[in-house]
Amino acid sequence: GADWMGNENILGYPNGLDKKGYVSTPALKLILHAQANQRIPHFLILDEMNLSHVERYFADFLSAIESGEAIPLYQGNQRTDGDLNIPTDLMLPPNLFVIGTVNVDETTYMFSPKVLDRANVIEFRMEVDDLTNFLATPIKPNLDALAGEGEGFGSAFVEAAGDHDRGIPEKSVKDKVDKEMTKFFNVLATEGAEFGYRTAYESGRFLHFYNELHK
């Protein structure tokens, strides 16, 4: 929402009128469900997430991603939302994946390096062949036909995402990548836009899974 300033829209807040109550959100309930079912991937999808400053309402998430520490929700005695017990602090489970859609226009905010450094950005662009094919058969895709088709990959997906030892598979490939990454770093450094360790690490992981999927 365009009025999101803090994390309450994501993580909820303790009920000020009820010392035992907590006002939860669908996002918080999803995270708690992910904690209880860690072999199943859970996706938190935020549509048009840059209508507000991501650095503000998502600040706790960004810190937790960096530190691996829990996010404090409240202090004191146990609070609940109906039958749902709310913990005093929230550890982001490894099977939680956050996806956000982004539009860039006069109504939105750009991402800061702090956000981009913790994200994988995929930009979708139309090719002329895509438009030509659509105009030839302008039908809406049947998304219902895709429902549940990836169910069998859930556990393997979570396991692969949590295996941080996976890197560039072959030494010959790694040597080439290391050389190219150093070139990129040196060029960007001349403009004060050099990248850090995480970018190099994530690039290696991307190449690993790219290689796995193309075998």
Solvent accessible surface area in square Angstrom, and as a share of the most:
residue,aa,sasa,rsa
1,G,47,0.45
2,A,80,0.62
3,D,114,0.59
4,W,52,0.18
5,M,123,0.55
6,G,23,0.22
7,N,38,0.19
8,E,83,0.37
9,N,63,0.32
10,I,1,0.01
11,L,1,0.01
12,G,6,0.06
13,Y,102,0.39
14,P,51,0.32
15,N,43,0.22
16,G,80,0.77
17,L,178,0.89
18,D,64,0.33
19,K,162,0.69
20,K,132,0.56
21,G,8,0.08
22,Y,7,0.03
23,V,57,0.33
24,S,17,0.11
25,T,19,0.11
26,P,118,0.74
27,A,11,0.09
28,L,0,0.00
29,K,101,0.43
30,L,49,0.24
31,I,0,0.00
32,L,23,0.11
33,H,105,0.47
34,A,0,0.00
35,Q,53,0.24
36,A,83,0.65
37,N,48,0.25
38,Q,86,0.38
39,R,175,0.64
40,I,96,0.49
41,P,25,0.16
42,H,15,0.07
43,F,86,0.36
44,L,13,0.06
45,I,111,0.56
46,L,19,0.09
47,D,107,0.55
48,E,61,0.27
49,M,25,0.11
50,N,1,0.01
51,L,49,0.24
52,S,5,0.03
53,H,50,0.22
54,V,3,0.02
55,E,40,0.18
56,R,116,0.42
57,Y,4,0.02
58,F,10,0.04
59,A,34,0.26
60,D,48,0.25
61,F,2,0.01
62,L,6,0.03
63,S,63,0.41
64,A,9,0.07
65,I,87,0.44
66,E,93,0.42
67,S,66,0.42
68,G,49,0.47
69,E,117,0.52
70,A,36,0.28
71,I,4,0.02
72,P,105,0.66
73,L,20,0.10
74,Y,19,0.07
75,Q,170,0.76
76,G,61,0.59
77,N,129,0.66
78,Q,96,0.43
79,R,36,0.13
80,T,44,0.26
81,D,48,0.25
82,G,66,0.64
83,D,153,0.79
84,L,56,0.28
85,N,99,0.51
86,I,0,0.00
87,P,45,0.28
88,T,58,0.34
89,D,71,0.37
90,L,0,0.00
91,M,99,0.44
92,L,36,0.18
93,P,8,0.05
94,P,85,0.54
95,N,0,0.00
96,L,21,0.10
97,F,43,0.18
98,V,56,0.32
99,I,82,0.42
100,G,29,0.28
101,T,61,0.35
102,V,62,0.36
103,N,75,0.39
104,V,103,0.59
105,D,71,0.37
106,E,161,0.72
107,T,83,0.48
108,T,22,0.13
109,Y,93,0.35
110,M,139,0.62
111,F,42,0.18
112,S,33,0.21
113,P,111,0.70
114,K,91,0.39
115,V,10,0.06
116,L,80,0.40
117,D,56,0.29
118,R,59,0.22
119,A,49,0.38
120,N,124,0.64
121,V,103,0.59
122,I,129,0.66
123,E,121,0.54
124,F,178,0.74
125,R,189,0.69
126,M,131,0.59
127,E,111,0.50
128,V,113,0.65
129,D,96,0.50
130,D,68,0.35
131,L,85,0.42
132,T,78,0.46
133,N,98,0.50
134,F,104,0.43
135,L,117,0.58
136,A,78,0.60
137,T,85,0.49
138,P,88,0.55
139,I,133,0.67
140,K,181,0.77
141,P,96,0.61
142,N,100,0.51
143,L,121,0.60
144,D,121,0.63
145,A,63,0.49
146,L,119,0.59
147,A,79,0.62
148,G,58,0.56
149,E,125,0.56
150,G,46,0.44
151,E,146,0.66
152,G,77,0.74
153,F,145,0.60
154,G,11,0.11
155,S,46,0.29
156,A,61,0.47
157,F,92,0.38
158,V,18,0.10
159,E,120,0.54
160,A,18,0.14
161,A,30,0.23
162,G,40,0.38
163,D,49,0.25
164,H,120,0.54
165,D,137,0.71
166,R,71,0.26
167,G,32,0.30
168,I,30,0.15
169,P,64,0.40
170,E,95,0.43
171,K,154,0.65
172,S,81,0.52
173,V,58,0.33
174,K,94,0.40
175,D,71,0.37
176,K,141,0.60
177,V,26,0.15
178,D,62,0.32
179,K,128,0.54
180,E,72,0.32
181,M,38,0.17
182,T,77,0.45
183,K,105,0.45
184,F,124,0.52
185,F,78,0.32
186,N,83,0.43
187,V,101,0.58
188,L,67,0.33
189,A,41,0.32
190,T,109,0.63
191,E,144,0.64
192,G,64,0.62
193,A,58,0.45
194,E,85,0.38
195,F,46,0.19
196,G,41,0.40
197,Y,207,0.79
198,R,66,0.24
199,T,50,0.29
200,A,48,0.37
201,Y,94,0.36
202,E,63,0.28
203,S,33,0.21
204,G,9,0.08
205,R,23,0.08
206,F,130,0.54
207,L,51,0.25
208,H,22,0.10
209,F,52,0.22
210,Y,111,0.42
211,N,52,0.26
212,E,71,0.32
213,L,148,0.74
214,H,122,0.55
215,K,178,0.75
